[in-house]
Amino acid sequence: MTTIQDATPGDEAAWRALWDQYLAFYKVDLAPAISAATWARLMDPASPVKARLALVDGQVMGFAIHMHHPSTWVATEDAYLEDLFVTDAARGQGLGRALIDDLITIARAKGWARLYWHTNQGNNRARALYDQYVASDGHIRYRMAL
């Protein structure tokens, strides 16, 4: 049985195991303090950064980290899906879709205007799923480290 739920303090070890796999997928080595700060944000009720977890038979198999923020283009807020990950063992079972559908439901219930996300151009498996929701809007991301 699959369930989607908010991350809770008791989920930290399971989330960290998936987070490490996610970072390895993208070949990123973050300092432990960054991951600790991310978890702290996820657990802070005042933070707009939240995590939804996909569980299969009670085991955490995926996550969607998202946030909402004001926009200059709409009167309400937007939702940004920053990180979406499903373990290799659970890929192809619809968990990525379930996590996105869950965020769509949350965004609509809260009256947010749009849900958006980015992925690497070469992430063909993810793009195959994302293209089923919406075509790329043609925007290119620029990111400058400061």
Order of alpha helices (4+ residues) and beta strands (2+ residues): beta-alpha-alpha-beta-beta-beta-alpha-beta-alpha
